[in-house]
Amino acid sequence: MAELISRRLTSQKTLLQQELDHSTTLFDAEELYAKAVKKNSAIGIATVYRFLRECVDAGKLHSYSCDRKTIYSTSKNNHSHFRCEKCASVHHIDIKKLDFLPVNLRNMVCHVQIDITGICISCQAKNK
């Protein structure tokens, strides 16, 4: 099990950490809560939010904004969107190469979120 970040070890935090250790995708607090409450009905959503905040503050978890919600990841991968200004559709995009950022910023980059706005292919085709 990965190192627990809180000084006060509780069964709820242990359970939440175990869930994080098995996480391979992006998730939000409610999804983590739903998994945890199946194993321990005594856990509360406030405990989940506190735990997630502690993990982000300690650099053990990464948070992103997605569709007006905070989502989390154990991975340092980037999280990027393309949003169409005509139809308002949103698509997740994978930007493979961001190695220029640390050089240009001269800082250590932990993770990146990019939101790109434009006109999607469908809307472009409608305007032709």
C-alpha positions as CSV (number, residue, x, y, z in Angstrom):
1,M,0.0,0.0,0.0
2,A,1.3,3.5,-0.8
3,E,2.4,5.7,2.0
4,L,-0.6,7.3,3.8
5,I,-0.1,11.0,4.0
6,S,-2.0,11.8,7.1
7,R,-0.5,11.5,10.5
8,R,-3.7,10.2,12.0
9,L,-4.4,6.7,10.5
10,T,-8.1,5.8,10.5
11,S,-9.8,2.8,8.9
12,Q,-11.6,5.2,6.6
13,K,-8.3,6.8,5.3
14,T,-6.8,3.3,4.9
15,L,-9.8,2.2,2.8
16,L,-9.6,5.4,0.7
17,Q,-5.9,4.9,0.2
18,Q,-6.5,1.3,-0.9
19,E,-9.0,2.6,-3.5
20,L,-6.5,5.1,-4.8
21,D,-3.8,2.4,-5.0
22,H,-6.1,0.5,-7.4
23,S,-7.2,3.6,-9.4
24,T,-6.1,3.7,-13.0
25,T,-8.6,6.3,-14.4
26,L,-9.7,9.8,-13.6
27,F,-12.4,10.0,-10.9
28,D,-14.3,12.5,-8.9
29,A,-15.0,12.5,-5.1
30,E,-18.5,11.0,-5.5
31,E,-17.1,8.0,-7.5
32,L,-14.5,7.4,-4.8
33,Y,-17.2,7.7,-2.1
34,A,-19.4,5.2,-3.9
35,K,-16.7,2.6,-4.0
36,A,-15.6,3.2,-0.4
37,V,-19.1,3.2,1.1
38,K,-19.8,-0.3,-0.4
39,K,-16.9,-1.5,1.8
40,N,-17.6,0.7,4.8
41,S,-21.0,2.3,5.2
42,A,-19.7,4.4,8.1
43,I,-17.6,6.6,5.8
44,G,-18.9,10.0,5.0
45,I,-18.5,12.2,1.9
46,A,-16.9,14.9,4.0
47,T,-14.2,12.4,4.9
48,V,-13.6,11.7,1.2
49,Y,-13.3,15.4,0.4
50,R,-10.8,16.0,3.3
51,F,-8.8,13.0,2.2
52,L,-8.6,14.1,-1.4
53,R,-7.6,17.6,-0.4
54,E,-4.8,16.2,1.8
55,C,-3.6,14.0,-1.0
56,V,-3.5,16.9,-3.5
57,D,-1.8,19.2,-0.9
58,A,0.9,16.5,-0.4
59,G,1.4,16.0,-4.1
60,K,0.2,12.4,-4.0
61,L,-2.8,13.1,-6.2
62,H,-3.4,15.5,-9.1
63,S,-6.6,17.5,-9.6
64,Y,-8.2,18.9,-12.7
65,S,-11.3,20.9,-13.6
66,C,-13.6,19.0,-16.0
67,D,-17.1,20.1,-16.8
68,R,-17.3,22.3,-13.7
69,K,-16.3,19.4,-11.5
70,T,-13.0,18.6,-9.8
71,I,-11.6,15.3,-11.0
72,Y,-8.5,13.5,-9.7
73,S,-5.8,11.3,-11.0
74,T,-2.9,9.4,-9.5
75,S,-1.1,9.9,-12.8
76,K,0.8,13.1,-13.8
77,N,-0.6,12.9,-17.3
78,N,-2.1,16.1,-18.8
79,H,-5.8,16.6,-19.0
80,S,-7.0,18.6,-22.0
81,H,-10.3,19.5,-23.7
82,F,-11.4,20.9,-27.0
83,R,-14.6,22.9,-26.7
84,C,-16.6,23.9,-29.8
85,E,-17.9,27.5,-29.6
86,K,-20.8,26.8,-31.9
87,C,-22.4,23.6,-30.5
88,A,-20.7,23.6,-27.1
89,S,-19.5,20.0,-27.4
90,V,-16.5,19.0,-25.4
91,H,-14.0,16.4,-26.3
92,H,-11.1,15.1,-24.3
93,I,-7.9,15.3,-26.2
94,D,-4.5,13.7,-25.6
95,I,-1.6,16.0,-26.0
96,K,1.5,13.7,-26.2
97,K,4.4,16.1,-26.2
98,L,4.7,18.9,-23.6
99,D,8.4,18.6,-22.9
100,F,8.9,22.2,-24.0
101,L,7.1,23.5,-20.9
102,P,9.8,23.1,-18.3
103,V,12.4,24.6,-20.6
104,N,10.3,27.7,-21.3
105,L,9.1,28.1,-17.8
106,R,12.3,27.1,-16.0
107,N,10.2,25.6,-13.3
108,M,9.3,22.0,-12.4
109,V,6.0,21.1,-14.1
110,C,3.8,18.6,-12.2
111,H,0.8,18.2,-14.5
112,V,-0.9,20.3,-17.2
113,Q,-4.5,21.1,-18.0
114,I,-5.2,22.8,-21.4
115,D,-8.6,24.0,-22.6
116,I,-8.8,24.7,-26.3
117,T,-11.7,26.5,-27.9
118,G,-12.6,26.4,-31.6
119,I,-15.1,25.1,-34.1
120,C,-15.5,21.3,-34.3
121,I,-15.4,19.4,-37.6
122,S,-19.2,18.8,-37.5
123,C,-19.9,22.5,-37.2
124,Q,-17.3,23.4,-39.9
125,A,-19.1,20.9,-42.3
126,K,-22.5,22.6,-41.6
127,N,-21.1,26.0,-42.5
128,K,-19.8,24.9,-45.9
